[in-house]
Amino acid sequence: MRKLVLTLSCLICPIFTASGWASVIATPSENDAGSSAFAVSGTDLVNQGQSTLSGSATYSGFTTYAGSSPTVLNDGTAGTGAVNAAESAVTTQGTDWVLTYNLNTAANPSGFKLTEIDTVSWWNSDYVNQSYTLAYSTIDNPASFTNILGNFSLSATAGQSNVAQVALKIALTDSTGTLATGVAGLQFTFHPIANGTYGDHQGGYREVDVFGSAVPEPGSLGLLALGGMMLIRRRRNRCVP
């Protein structure tokens, strides 16, 4: 019997975002099928090739395991095998590493509204657990990732004593429907998992999905409101005998 444990410091102390007082909801899921991980998106905001992503993802402090790389975390696939370093970002290091996604604010000066963020890991149960801190920057200071959404940890086992294939997913949403708005970038700080049997290590992360939309420009909102008023006026005029 596996134990699914989710630790959320963000629920203890709500944070303020541009959308108001947020209450982040983290939904944990586990897939023990052994043949596939969770379905992931190939068209989310940070996926490779999307116009909403600015350049490539950047990372620091990552020590590769068997050729794995963080560059696969936004390729639109979770891979086809549990223990597959080429399709994972997994490391045996006992220190943090950082992954940053910058959004395309040149084309979207008002930034982005985020509605959901998913992280998927998949490996044998000794290297599948997730632990990270998630922060974001805003259009006011795109290089400063000081807005913390929370610290998130998900464990599939009570001690990681077996090596069965396991996939884990953390889905982050908000009670208001908006995690944050005016967002310019996201930064994940991945933490090692302490375990007496296997030592400190990292989870076999497979994909990061970020869902949301560009924030409309103020001028666009004004035109939309004006168009709505004109439509209402026309309807009223048609009703006058």
C-alpha positions in Angstrom: 0.0 0.0 0.0 1.6 3.3 -1.1 1.1 6.5 0.9 0.5 9.7 -1.0 1.8 12.6 1.0 1.5 16.2 -0.1 3.1 19.0 1.9 1.9 22.6 1.2 3.3 25.5 3.1 1.3 27.8 0.8 -2.0 26.7 2.4 -0.8 27.8 5.8 -0.2 31.4 4.8 -2.1 32.9 1.8 -0.1 35.1 -0.5 -1.1 38.3 -2.2 -1.0 38.4 -6.0 -2.3 41.0 -8.5 -5.6 39.0 -8.5 -6.1 39.4 -4.8 -5.6 37.1 -1.8 -4.8 33.7 -3.3 -5.5 30.3 -1.9 -3.4 27.9 -3.9 -4.9 24.4 -4.3 -2.5 21.6 -4.9 -4.1 18.4 -6.1 -1.8 15.3 -5.9 -2.2 12.3 -8.3 -0.5 8.9 -8.6 -0.4 6.5 -11.6 0.9 3.0 -10.8 0.0 1.5 -14.2 3.6 1.1 -15.1 3.1 1.6 -18.8 2.5 5.3 -19.0 2.8 8.5 -17.1 0.1 11.2 -17.1 -1.1 12.9 -20.2 0.7 16.3 -20.7 0.2 19.3 -23.0 2.1 20.2 -26.1 0.5 23.6 -26.4 0.8 25.1 -22.9 2.4 28.5 -22.3 6.0 27.3 -21.8 6.1 24.4 -24.3 8.9 24.5 -26.8 8.0 26.4 -30.0 5.0 28.2 -28.5 4.9 32.0 -29.2 4.1 32.6 -25.5 7.6 31.4 -24.5 10.5 33.8 -24.8 13.6 31.9 -25.9 14.6 28.6 -24.3 14.3 27.5 -20.7 17.4 28.3 -18.6 18.7 26.3 -15.7 21.6 26.3 -13.2 23.0 24.0 -10.6 21.9 20.9 -12.4 24.2 17.9 -12.3 23.2 15.4 -15.0 22.5 11.7 -14.3 23.1 9.5 -17.3 22.7 12.4 -19.7 19.4 13.6 -18.5 18.5 17.3 -19.0 16.0 19.9 -17.8 15.4 20.8 -21.5 13.0 17.9 -21.8 10.6 19.3 -19.3 8.7 21.4 -21.8 8.8 19.2 -24.9 5.2 18.1 -24.7 5.8 14.5 -23.7 6.3 12.5 -20.5 8.2 9.8 -22.4 7.6 6.1 -22.8 9.5 4.3 -20.1 9.8 4.8 -16.3 13.6 4.6 -16.0 14.7 6.7 -19.0 17.2 9.4 -18.3 16.9 10.8 -21.9 13.3 11.7 -21.3 13.8 13.0 -17.7 15.5 15.7 -15.6 16.9 13.5 -12.8 20.1 13.9 -10.8 21.7 12.2 -7.8 22.9 15.5 -6.3 22.0 16.5 -2.8 21.7 20.2 -3.6 19.1 22.5 -5.2 18.9 23.4 -8.9 16.9 26.1 -10.6 14.8 26.1 -13.7 13.5 29.4 -15.3 10.9 30.0 -18.0 10.6 33.6 -19.3 7.3 34.4 -21.1 7.0 36.5 -24.2 6.2 39.9 -22.7 7.6 41.7 -25.8 4.5 40.5 -27.7 2.3 40.6 -24.5 3.4 43.7 -22.5 0.7 43.2 -19.9 2.0 39.8 -19.1 0.1 36.6 -18.5 -2.7 35.3 -16.3 -1.9 31.8 -15.0 -4.7 29.4 -14.2 -2.9 26.1 -13.6 0.6 24.7 -13.3 1.3 20.9 -13.4 4.5 19.0 -12.6 4.9 15.4 -13.6 7.5 12.9 -12.4 8.0 9.3 -13.5 10.6 6.8 -12.4 11.0 3.8 -10.1 9.5 4.7 -6.7 13.0 5.4 -5.2 13.5 8.4 -7.6 10.0 9.7 -8.2 9.2 12.0 -5.3 8.8 15.8 -6.0 9.9 18.7 -3.9 10.2 22.3 -5.2 9.6 26.0 -4.5 7.7 27.9 -7.2 8.1 31.7 -7.7 7.2 34.1 -10.4 8.2 37.5 -11.7 5.9 40.3 -12.9 6.0 42.8 -15.8 7.1 45.4 -13.3 10.4 43.6 -12.6 10.7 40.6 -15.0 14.1 39.5 -13.6 13.0 39.4 -9.9 11.4 36.1 -8.8 10.3 37.3 -5.4 6.7 36.3 -5.6 6.4 32.9 -4.0 3.5 30.6 -4.8 4.6 28.1 -2.3 6.7 25.0 -1.4 5.4 21.7 -2.7 6.3 18.2 -1.9 4.7 14.9 -3.0 5.8 11.4 -1.9 4.5 8.2 -3.4 5.9 5.8 -0.8 6.5 5.5 2.9 10.2 5.2 2.8 10.8 4.3 -0.9 11.4 0.7 -0.1 10.3 -0.8 -3.4 11.2 -0.1 -7.0 7.8 -0.3 -8.7 7.2 2.2 -11.5 5.3 5.2 -10.3 4.2 8.5 -11.9 3.3 11.5 -9.8 1.5 14.7 -10.6 1.0 18.0 -8.7 -1.7 20.2 -10.2 -1.7 23.8 -8.8 -4.9 25.8 -9.2 -6.5 28.7 -7.2 -9.8 29.1 -5.5 -10.3 32.3 -7.5 -9.5 30.7 -10.8 -6.3 32.7 -11.2 -3.0 31.8 -9.6 -1.3 35.1 -10.6 -1.6 37.8 -13.2 0.8 40.2 -14.9 3.3 37.3 -14.9 6.5 37.7 -16.8 8.3 34.4 -15.8 8.3 31.3 -13.6 11.1 29.9 -11.6 11.3 26.4 -10.0 13.8 25.6 -7.3 14.0 21.8 -7.1 15.1 20.4 -3.8 16.7 17.0 -3.0 14.8 14.3 -1.3 16.4 13.0 1.9 16.3 9.3 2.3 18.3 7.1 4.5 18.4 4.1 2.1 19.3 5.9 -1.1 20.8 9.1 0.2 19.8 12.6 -1.0 18.6 12.6 -4.6 16.2 14.3 -7.0 13.0 13.0 -8.5 12.7 11.9 -12.1 10.8 14.9 -13.5 9.2 14.6 -16.9 7.2 17.6 -17.8 6.1 21.1 -16.6 2.8 22.4 -18.0 1.7 26.1 -17.5 -1.8 27.0 -18.5 -3.3 30.5 -18.8 -3.6 33.3 -21.3 -2.1 36.7 -22.2 -3.5 39.7 -20.3 -5.3 42.0 -22.8 -3.9 45.4 -23.3 -5.8 48.3 -21.7 -6.6 49.7 -25.1 -8.0 46.4 -26.2 -10.3 46.3 -23.2 -11.5 49.8 -23.9 -12.3 49.0 -27.5 -14.1 45.8 -26.3 -16.2 47.8 -23.8 -17.0 50.5 -26.4 -18.1 47.8 -28.9 -20.4 46.3 -26.3 -22.0 49.7 -25.5 -22.6 50.4 -29.2 -24.2 46.9 -29.6 -26.5 47.6 -26.7 -27.4 51.0 -28.1 -28.2 49.5 -31.5 -30.5 46.9 -29.9 -32.3 49.6 -27.9 -32.8 51.7 -31.0 -34.4 48.8 -32.8 -36.8 48.3 -29.9 -38.0 52.0 -30.1 -41.4 52.2 -32.0 
